[in-house]
Every structure is written in structure tokens, then in C-alpha cells.
Amino acid sequence: MLPAKKDVWGNDVKRNDSITGRLLENFVSPATIKKNIETRTDKELKDLFESTDEKVLPTQKSLDKTLTINKEKYRISSEEYNKSKEIFGKTSYDLISTFMDSEGYKNMTDEEKANMINTIYSYAKEEIKADYAKNHNINFVSNTSKNEVKDMYNTINAIKKAGGEAEDYINYLSGVKDLKDKNDRINYLQNMNISQKSKDAIYQNDLSTYTYISSGEDYHYNTLQTINNGKVSSDYLDYLQQEFKADKDKKGNSISGSRQKKVSEYLQNSNLTNIEMYYIYAKEGYACTKNGNGLTQKQRNTLRKALENNKLNLDQETYESMIKILDEADANAKKWGVD
């Protein structure tokens, strides 16, 4: 039995069993088919193609019967090829439709829209490879030369593993297109009406490693994830947006201990784990204080042990800076007679 024929969006096409019907299908004009616009997505793509001459129509995207995975070539069967058309079509349609409905879409130029749509098509092809690899016990890693496609694959894959929706990343990308400052992007992400699982995955795979963002890569996030059993509390994103400033007296001088009090109260009222709180408290400069309100020796030891146990998996510079903070804190505790 022949596999069901697929349309450009991966949906089954009902076969015409009559001889007359098949003849009509075979001789129908391609131009007539192109005019048969069924959805808003189809119409928008047609308009975009006409205004930019970019290849944004699904009919302009070819699928190979040979897949290159980890530099190895694999010839797929007719059944697998049919499945590839389904994956490509449905994945592309769902994400492109989401993109067109996003708040950022209407503010983009036609060229920017076309670039995003073609990135989605390329992502869908990565999904075909991933599905084939999974079914043949091959370890798949996206190695496309297009960074935006690789980022989309890795981030959406992380979102789906966390239990979120792939569409969340598309909505995020369209919304932060013009935001270059890291805090602005974090704020946008925090205010999105999506699951916390998706937010965490987007931060981990997009924001924490986006090198062009003014604040640079968040190595502290990566370190916390490593020493905290592979997870970082959702409150970490909220912490990043805090501005802990010392109170001022009448003369405009900072009031001693006021900033530390704000940091301490914030951490105590958060859902951060103990190890996360110790880490942030030390990073904020309160591993040890003269008034004895810093981390205790036991807390510093707990943090030090977590760091040292994962030394090989941590960024060396971040690891050394945190160990230096703890060494200085231990020395000060002894000098000040606290703890």
C-alpha cells in the first residue's frame, strides 16, 4: 500500500480513485493551484514572495532523500521521505503561523520577515534529521553553519524537553528583535505570558550565552546550574533585574549595612535554594562582614565544596573568582573574629 500523499504543509491528501479524477489532477495548471489560497498563512507568504522575491513559499523548499548527520550521509526510504515531508510541513506551518500572529511581526520589514521564515524552514529540516537519528540510534547534534538555525534548534529542543511549547521561542524572538540590552530582554521574557519552564529554557539557551548582548555571557548562571544539580530556580531571572542600592543619610552618604539588608531580605523571601542563596550572597560581596551578618563558616564551606566538586565543568575564570572571594572571606573572618 502506498503511503498517503502529502501536501506542502505535511497534511494527507485524499487520493482520487476515479480515472477521470486522476487525469484532471495530472493536467491541472500549477498556476491554478497557486491561486487556491486556503489560509491566512498561505496568503501572507504569497504576498511576501511577491514583495521581496525571497523564496518563502513551501513549494520552493526541496527535501533531499539523503540526510547528512554528523558528517555521515544516510539514504532514506520512501516511507521515511514521506514522514520527512510531514515533519517539515507541519513544523513550518505551525511556527510560521505563530510568527505571523506575534506582536513583533507587524513591526518588521518584509526582508526581516523573510529571513525569520527561512530560518524556520531550516529549523524544520534539522527536526527531520533529529527524528531520523532518534529512530536509528544516532546521536544527533545540530552542526549547521547558520548560527540562528542552530540556536533555534537547541533552544526549542530545550523548551520541549522542559515541557514548554516551541511557539514560545518564536514569540520571544519576534518581541526582542530590537532589544540589545540584556536586562531589557530579560524583562521582556519575564513579562511574557508563557510557562516558567519555557522562560527558564529560553534564558539558559539564548540569553545566558548571547555574546552580542551588552552584559555578556552569564557565567554565573552556568556555574549555578552546574553546582545545583543541573537546575537554576526561576527566581534567578527575577534576581537579575534587581537593583540593590544603599539608602542615603541626610548628607547623601550611604548608610552602612542598608544594601546588604536589602539583598538578604530579597534572598530570604525568594524560592532560591540554599546553595543559590550562598552563591549570590557571596557574589554580591557579603561572604563575610565585620558585623557578622555575612555567610557563616559552614555556609561558605558548603559553597566551596560544591564549587570544588564541579571544578572541571566550570568556567575557570568564574571558578577562580568565587574561590578567591571565599578565601578572602575566611581570612577576614579570622581577622575580625566573627563567625
C-alpha positions in Angstrom: 0.0 0.0 0.0 1.4 3.4 -1.0 1.9 5.9 1.8 -0.6 8.8 1.9 0.3 11.7 -0.4 1.2 14.9 1.5 0.5 18.5 0.6 3.1 21.2 1.1 2.2 21.5 4.8 2.5 17.8 5.5 -1.2 17.0 5.6 -2.6 13.9 4.0 -4.1 14.5 0.5 -7.1 12.3 -0.3 -6.5 10.2 -3.4 -8.9 10.4 -6.3 -9.9 6.8 -7.1 -11.6 7.6 -10.4 -9.6 7.5 -13.6 -11.3 10.8 -14.8 -10.4 12.4 -11.4 -6.7 11.4 -11.6 -6.5 12.7 -15.2 -7.9 16.1 -14.1 -5.4 16.2 -11.2 -2.5 15.4 -13.5 -3.4 18.1 -16.0 -4.5 20.9 -13.7 -2.5 24.1 -14.2 0.2 24.8 -11.5 -0.9 28.5 -11.7 -4.4 27.4 -10.8 -3.1 25.6 -7.7 -1.1 28.6 -6.6 -4.2 30.8 -6.7 -6.0 28.3 -4.4 -5.0 30.1 -1.2 -6.7 28.4 1.8 -5.3 30.1 4.9 -4.0 33.5 6.0 -0.5 32.0 6.3 -0.6 30.9 2.6 -1.8 34.4 1.5 0.8 36.2 3.6 3.6 34.0 2.2 2.4 34.7 -1.3 2.3 38.4 -0.7 5.7 38.3 0.9 7.2 36.4 -2.0 5.8 39.0 -4.5 7.2 41.9 -2.5 10.6 40.6 -1.8 11.3 37.9 -4.4 12.6 35.8 -1.5 12.0 32.1 -1.6 9.4 32.0 1.3 6.9 29.6 -0.3 6.9 26.0 0.9 6.8 24.8 -2.7 10.2 26.5 -3.2 11.8 24.3 -0.5 13.2 21.0 -1.6 13.7 18.0 0.7 16.6 15.6 0.0 16.3 11.8 0.2 19.8 11.9 1.6 20.4 13.3 5.0 23.8 14.4 6.3 24.1 13.8 10.1 27.4 14.3 11.9 29.2 14.4 8.5 27.7 11.0 7.6 25.3 10.6 4.7 22.1 8.4 5.1 19.8 7.4 2.2 16.2 7.4 3.5 13.4 5.1 2.3 10.2 6.3 0.6 8.3 5.9 3.8 10.8 7.9 5.7 10.8 10.5 3.0 7.0 10.8 3.3 7.4 11.3 7.1 10.0 13.9 6.4 7.5 15.9 4.3 5.0 15.7 7.2 7.6 16.9 9.8 8.8 19.7 7.5 5.3 20.8 6.5 3.6 20.8 9.9 6.5 22.2 11.8 7.0 25.0 9.3 3.3 25.8 9.1 2.8 25.9 12.9 5.8 28.1 13.6 5.3 30.4 10.7 1.7 30.9 11.6 2.7 31.7 15.2 5.3 34.1 13.9 2.7 35.9 11.8 0.4 36.3 14.8 3.2 37.6 17.1 3.2 41.2 18.2 6.6 41.9 16.7 5.7 40.6 13.2 3.8 43.8 12.1 6.8 46.0 13.0 9.3 44.1 10.9 10.4 44.9 7.4 9.5 42.4 4.6 13.1 41.4 4.5 13.2 40.7 8.2 10.1 38.6 8.0 11.5 36.6 5.1 14.7 35.9 7.0 12.8 34.6 10.0 10.6 32.4 7.9 13.6 30.9 6.1 15.2 30.3 9.5 12.1 28.4 10.5 12.2 26.3 7.3 15.9 25.5 8.0 15.0 24.6 11.6 12.3 22.2 10.3 14.9 20.4 8.2 17.0 20.0 11.4 14.0 18.4 13.0 13.8 15.9 10.1 17.5 14.9 10.8 16.8 14.7 14.6 13.8 12.4 14.0 15.8 10.1 11.7 18.7 10.0 14.1 16.4 9.1 17.0 14.8 6.2 15.1 18.3 4.9 14.1 20.0 5.3 17.5 22.3 8.1 16.2 23.5 10.8 18.5 22.3 14.0 16.7 23.9 17.4 17.2 22.9 20.3 15.1 26.0 21.4 13.2 24.5 23.7 10.7 26.8 26.6 9.7 23.9 29.1 10.3 24.1 30.2 14.0 20.5 31.4 14.0 19.2 28.0 12.9 21.4 26.2 15.4 20.2 28.5 18.2 16.6 27.9 17.2 17.1 24.1 17.2 18.9 24.0 20.5 16.5 26.4 22.3 13.3 24.8 21.1 14.7 21.4 21.9 15.4 22.5 25.4 11.9 24.1 25.7 10.2 20.9 24.6 12.3 18.8 26.9 11.3 21.1 29.8 7.6 20.7 28.9 7.1 24.0 27.1 5.9 25.0 23.7 8.1 25.6 20.6 5.9 28.5 19.7 7.1 30.4 22.9 10.5 30.9 21.4 9.2 32.2 18.1 7.1 34.8 20.1 10.1 35.7 22.2 12.4 36.2 19.1 9.9 38.4 17.4 9.5 40.5 20.5 13.1 41.1 21.3 14.3 41.8 17.8 15.3 45.4 18.6 16.4 44.9 22.2 20.2 44.7 22.5 20.5 45.2 26.3 20.4 42.0 28.3 18.2 43.4 31.1 15.6 44.7 28.5 15.5 41.2 27.0 15.2 39.5 30.4 12.4 41.9 31.4 10.6 41.1 28.1 11.0 37.4 28.8 9.7 37.7 32.4 6.6 39.5 31.3 5.7 37.1 28.5 2.5 35.0 29.1 4.3 31.7 28.7 5.2 28.9 31.2 8.1 29.3 33.6 9.6 26.1 32.0 9.8 27.9 28.7 11.2 31.1 30.3 14.0 29.1 32.0 14.9 27.2 28.8 15.0 30.4 26.8 17.2 32.1 29.3 19.5 29.2 29.6 19.9 28.6 25.9 19.6 32.1 24.5 20.1 34.9 27.0 22.9 33.4 29.1 25.1 32.8 26.0 24.2 35.7 23.7 27.6 37.2 23.2 26.4 40.4 21.4 24.3 41.5 24.4 25.9 44.3 26.3 26.2 42.4 29.6 28.0 39.5 28.0 27.6 35.8 28.8 26.2 34.9 32.2 28.8 32.5 33.5 27.3 32.7 37.0 24.1 31.2 35.6 26.1 28.4 34.1 28.0 27.9 37.3 24.9 27.8 39.4 23.3 25.3 37.1 26.3 23.0 37.4 26.6 23.1 41.2 22.9 22.9 41.8 22.1 19.5 40.2 21.7 20.9 36.7 18.9 23.4 37.6 18.5 27.0 38.4 15.4 28.4 40.2 13.0 30.5 38.2 13.6 33.3 40.8 17.1 33.8 39.4 15.7 35.7 36.4 13.9 38.0 38.8 17.1 38.4 40.8 18.9 39.6 37.7 16.6 42.6 37.4 17.0 43.8 41.0 19.0 47.0 41.7 20.1 46.8 45.3 21.1 50.3 46.3 22.2 51.6 49.7 20.0 54.1 51.5 21.4 57.6 51.9 21.5 59.8 55.0 20.7 63.5 55.0 24.2 64.3 53.8 23.9 61.9 50.9 26.2 59.3 52.3 25.4 55.6 52.1 24.0 54.1 55.2 26.2 51.2 56.3 24.6 47.8 56.0 21.4 49.1 54.2 22.3 47.5 50.9 23.2 44.2 52.5 19.9 44.2 54.4 18.0 44.6 51.1 20.0 41.7 49.5 19.4 39.5 52.5 15.7 40.2 52.7 15.3 39.6 49.0 17.1 36.3 49.1 15.2 35.1 52.2 11.8 35.8 50.6 12.7 34.1 47.3 12.4 30.5 46.3 16.1 30.1 45.6 17.8 27.0 47.0 20.3 27.4 49.8 23.3 26.8 47.5 21.9 29.5 45.2 21.5 31.9 48.0 25.0 31.3 49.3 26.4 31.8 45.9 24.5 35.1 45.2 25.3 36.4 48.7 29.0 35.8 48.1 28.9 37.2 44.6 27.2 40.4 46.0 30.1 40.9 48.3 28.8 39.5 51.6 30.7 36.2 52.1 31.9 37.7 55.3 31.2 41.1 57.0 32.5 42.8 60.1 29.1 42.9 61.7 28.9 39.1 61.4 25.9 39.1 59.1 27.6 37.5 56.1 27.7 33.8 55.3 28.7 31.6 58.2 31.8 29.4 58.0 29.5 26.4 57.5 27.7 28.1 54.6 31.0 29.1 53.0 32.3 25.6 53.3 29.1 24.2 51.7 29.5 26.6 48.7 33.3 25.9 48.4 32.7 22.1 48.4 30.1 22.5 45.7 32.4 24.6 43.5 35.4 22.3 44.0 33.5 19.1 43.3 32.5 20.6 39.9 35.7 22.4 39.1 36.4 20.6 35.8 32.9 21.5 34.5 33.1 25.2 35.4 34.4 28.2 33.6 37.9 28.6 35.0 37.8 32.4 35.5 34.4 32.3 37.3 35.5 29.4 39.4 38.7 31.1 40.5 36.9 34.4 41.2 34.4 32.7 43.5 37.2 30.7 45.3 39.1 33.9 45.8 36.0 35.5 47.4 35.7 32.6 49.8 39.4 32.6 50.6 39.3 36.4 51.4 36.1 35.8 53.5 37.8 33.1 55.6 40.8 35.4 56.2 38.6 38.3 57.2 36.5 36.2 59.5 39.7 35.2 61.3 41.0 38.8 61.4 37.7 40.3 62.6 36.9 37.5 65.0 33.5 36.8 63.5 31.7 33.6 62.6 
